[in-house]
């Protein structure tokens, strides 16, 4: 393993640090080590510290979960202060410490980001989304799940500048209403995956606009969207031939009459057909599922 290679090489046998840093060590050895071990490696010597700083400056992907427990605010800033080549930034559930002050400079200097995950980062503001829209023109995947600071104006900015978006997660972004979703999909017609789950403000108007504007749509999550009804599901079936999965659990106004069209096409649904649900309930009551032979 690369870690044992580093520990076993001694100056008498040739030093690992004599290998080309940018051509060999960074892309072919350090990339195989967990980030937490790399940070520990900085304590070996000043030369190793310089090597790790070079690695961090050239890192393409940063995932906060690789470090383990929540990292100190100052440590996070120091890790990415010299990096201008990030392509993936994953900062899930960092609400205990992450604010605009730490994140805005990092996004502002990284114009190659194509994937950003900010799930549960509750202390940020709409300025983060505006900065993303202005700094990341090639963004393809964005998760803002449970970020209630996302509003219609910042989402409009995203739609105006990030038209290559393919996957957007707006779960529990409760400020957003139909009009904001409509504007997003009108500008970002390449969307393949969209989550509008847990938003009581989202209704048929938004879903129908999604269907008509996003012919490449494959995955749509409407879990808990109480205002969504059968009519928009039928429009979805008509305009989205590539749809592979649809989540409508807890959408009480969506019935099998509209879902059956999608079900017959093999679309994966998170609600069972009525007969199946009845059999499951019966099994719970009497302890077995009867064999039923139906001929229609």
C-alpha positions in Angstrom: 0.0 0.0 0.0 1.2 3.6 -0.6 1.2 4.3 3.1 3.6 1.4 3.9 5.8 2.5 0.9 6.2 5.9 2.4 7.0 4.5 5.9 9.5 1.9 4.6 11.6 4.1 2.4 14.7 5.5 4.2 17.3 8.0 3.0 19.9 5.1 2.6 17.6 3.3 0.1 16.4 6.4 -1.7 13.9 8.9 -0.4 10.3 8.9 -1.6 10.4 12.6 -1.8 13.1 12.4 -4.5 10.4 11.2 -6.9 8.7 13.9 -9.0 6.0 15.5 -6.8 3.6 16.8 -9.4 4.1 13.9 -12.0 4.3 10.9 -9.6 3.6 11.5 -6.0 0.5 13.7 -6.2 -1.4 11.9 -9.1 -0.3 8.3 -8.5 0.4 7.8 -4.8 -1.2 10.4 -2.6 -4.5 10.1 -4.4 -4.9 6.6 -3.0 -4.7 7.7 0.6 -7.7 8.8 2.7 -7.7 12.6 3.3 -7.4 12.1 7.0 -4.2 10.2 6.7 -2.8 12.8 4.3 -3.4 15.5 6.9 -1.6 13.4 9.5 1.3 12.9 7.1 2.0 16.6 7.3 3.5 16.1 10.7 6.3 13.8 9.5 8.5 16.6 8.3 8.5 20.0 6.7 9.1 18.4 3.3 6.1 16.2 3.8 4.1 19.2 4.9 5.1 21.0 1.6 4.1 17.9 -0.4 0.7 17.7 1.2 0.1 21.4 0.6 0.9 20.8 -3.0 -1.6 17.9 -3.1 -4.3 20.0 -1.5 -3.8 22.8 -4.0 -4.2 20.3 -6.8 -7.0 18.3 -5.4 -10.0 17.8 -7.7 -12.5 16.5 -5.2 -13.1 17.5 -1.6 -15.5 15.5 0.6 -15.9 16.6 4.2 -17.0 13.1 5.3 -13.5 11.7 4.5 -12.1 13.7 7.4 -14.3 12.1 10.0 -15.7 14.3 12.9 -16.6 17.9 12.1 -13.4 19.8 11.2 -12.6 23.1 12.8 -13.6 26.2 10.7 -10.0 27.4 10.4 -8.8 24.0 9.3 -11.3 23.8 6.5 -10.3 27.3 5.2 -6.6 26.3 5.3 -7.2 23.1 3.4 -8.7 24.7 0.4 -7.2 28.3 0.4 -4.8 27.6 -2.5 -7.0 25.3 -4.5 -8.4 26.7 -7.8 -9.0 23.4 -9.6 -11.8 21.7 -7.6 -14.3 19.8 -9.7 -16.3 18.3 -6.8 -17.2 19.9 -3.5 -19.2 17.8 -1.0 -20.0 19.5 2.3 -23.0 17.6 3.7 -24.5 18.5 7.0 -21.8 21.0 8.0 -24.3 23.4 9.6 -22.4 23.4 12.9 -19.6 25.5 11.5 -20.0 26.4 7.8 -21.0 30.0 6.9 -20.8 32.3 3.9 -17.5 33.6 5.2 -15.7 30.3 4.8 -17.4 29.1 1.7 -17.7 32.1 -0.6 -14.0 32.5 -1.3 -13.6 28.9 -2.1 -16.4 28.9 -4.6 -15.3 32.2 -6.0 -11.9 30.9 -6.9 -12.9 27.5 -8.3 -14.5 28.0 -11.8 -14.3 24.3 -12.8 -16.7 22.9 -10.3 -19.3 20.6 -11.9 -20.6 19.0 -8.7 -21.6 20.8 -5.4 -23.3 19.2 -2.5 -24.5 21.4 0.4 -27.1 19.2 1.9 -28.1 20.4 5.4 -25.8 23.4 5.4 -28.3 25.5 7.2 -26.2 28.5 8.1 -25.5 29.7 4.6 -27.4 32.4 2.8 -28.7 33.2 -0.7 -25.3 34.8 -1.5 -23.8 31.3 -1.8 -26.2 30.3 -4.6 -25.6 33.6 -6.4 -21.8 33.1 -6.1 -22.2 29.5 -7.4 -24.2 30.8 -10.4 -21.6 33.4 -11.3 -18.5 31.3 -10.7 -19.5 27.8 -11.9 -20.8 28.0 -15.5 -20.2 24.3 -16.1 -22.0 23.1 -13.0 -23.9 19.9 -13.7 -25.0 18.6 -10.2 -26.2 20.6 -7.3 -27.7 19.5 -4.0 -29.4 22.1 -1.8 -31.5 19.7 0.2 -32.7 21.1 3.5 -31.2 24.5 2.7 -34.2 26.7 3.6 -32.2 29.9 2.7 -32.7 29.1 -1.0 -35.1 31.7 -2.4 -36.7 32.5 -5.8 -34.2 35.3 -6.6 -31.1 33.2 -6.0 -32.6 30.3 -7.9 -33.3 32.6 -10.9 -29.6 33.5 -10.8 -28.7 29.9 -10.9 -31.0 29.2 -13.8 -29.7 32.2 -15.8 -26.0 31.2 -15.5 -25.9 27.4 -15.1 -27.8 26.0 -18.0 -25.7 22.8 -18.2 -27.4 21.5 -15.0 -28.4 17.9 -15.1 -29.3 17.1 -11.5 -30.7 19.5 -8.8 -31.9 18.5 -5.4 -34.3 21.1 -3.8 -35.7 18.9 -1.1 -37.3 20.9 1.7 -36.3 24.3 0.1 -39.6 25.6 1.5 -39.3 29.2 0.2 -39.7 28.0 -3.4 -43.0 28.2 -5.1 -44.3 27.1 -8.6 -43.0 30.2 -10.3 -39.4 29.7 -9.2 -39.4 26.0 -10.3 -41.0 27.0 -13.7 -38.2 29.5 -14.3 -35.5 27.0 -13.4 -36.7 24.3 -15.8 -37.4 26.8 -18.6 -33.7 27.8 -18.5 -32.2 24.4 -17.6 -33.9 22.0 -20.1 -31.1 19.4 -19.8 -32.2 18.2 -16.3 -32.2 14.5 -15.9 -32.9 14.4 -12.1 -34.9 16.8 -10.0 -36.1 16.6 -6.4 -38.9 18.9 -5.2 -39.7 16.7 -2.2 -41.2 18.0 1.1 -42.4 21.3 -0.3 -46.1 22.1 0.3 -45.8 25.1 -2.1 -45.1 22.9 -5.2 -48.2 22.0 -7.3 -49.4 21.0 -10.7 -48.1 24.1 -12.4 -44.5 23.4 -11.6 -44.8 19.7 -12.4 -46.4 20.3 -15.8 -43.7 22.9 -16.6 -41.0 20.3 -15.6 -42.6 17.8 -17.9 -42.8 20.1 -20.9 -39.4 21.7 -20.6 -37.2 18.7 -19.6 -37.6 15.9 -22.2 -34.5 14.2 -20.9 -35.9 13.8 -17.3 -35.2 10.4 -15.8 -35.8 10.9 -12.0 -38.4 13.1 -10.3 -39.0 13.2 -6.5 -42.3 14.7 -5.5 -42.5 13.1 -2.0 -44.8 15.0 0.2 -45.9 17.6 -2.4 -49.5 17.8 -1.2 -50.7 20.1 -4.0 -49.7 17.8 -6.8 -52.7 16.1 -8.5 -53.4 13.5 -11.2 -53.5 16.0 -14.1 -49.8 16.9 -13.8 -48.8 13.3 -13.5 -50.6 12.6 -16.8 -48.7 15.4 -18.4 -45.5 14.0 -17.0 -46.3 10.6 -18.7 -47.0 12.3 -22.0 -43.9 14.6 -22.2 -41.2 12.6 -20.5 -40.6 9.3 -22.4 -37.2 8.7 -20.6 -38.6 8.9 -17.1 -37.3 5.9 -15.1 -38.4 6.7 -11.5 -41.1 8.8 -9.8 -41.6 9.3 -6.1 -45.1 10.4 -5.1 -45.4 8.9 -1.6 -47.6 11.1 0.6 -49.0 12.9 -2.4 -52.5 12.2 -1.3 -54.1 13.7 -4.4 -52.2 11.4 -6.8 -54.2 8.2 -7.6 -53.5 5.0 -9.5 -55.6 6.3 -12.4 -52.7 8.5 -13.4 -49.8 6.4 -12.1 -51.0 3.3 -14.0 -49.8 4.9 -17.3 -46.3 5.2 -16.0 -46.4 1.8 -14.2 -47.3 0.1 -17.5 -44.1 1.7 -19.1 -42.0 0.2 -16.4 -41.3 3.4 -14.5 -40.2 2.7 -10.9 -42.8 4.1 -8.5 -42.5 4.3 -4.7 -46.2 3.5 -4.2 -47.6 0.0 -4.8 -50.7 -0.6 -6.9 -54.0 -0.9 -4.9 -54.2 -4.6 -5.1 -50.7 -5.1 -3.8 -51.3 -2.6 -1.0 -54.4 -4.5 0.0 -52.6 -7.8 0.1 -49.8 -6.3 2.3 -52.5 -5.0 4.7 -54.2 -8.4 4.7 -50.9 -10.1 5.4 -50.3 -7.8 8.4 -53.8 -8.6 9.7 -54.0 -12.4 9.3 -50.3 -13.3 9.0 -50.3 -14.7 5.5 -50.8 -13.5 1.9 -53.5 -15.5 0.1 -52.9 -16.8 -3.4 -55.3 -14.9 -5.7 -55.8 -15.8 -9.3 -57.3 -12.9 -11.2 -58.3 -13.0 -14.9 -59.1 -9.7 -16.4 
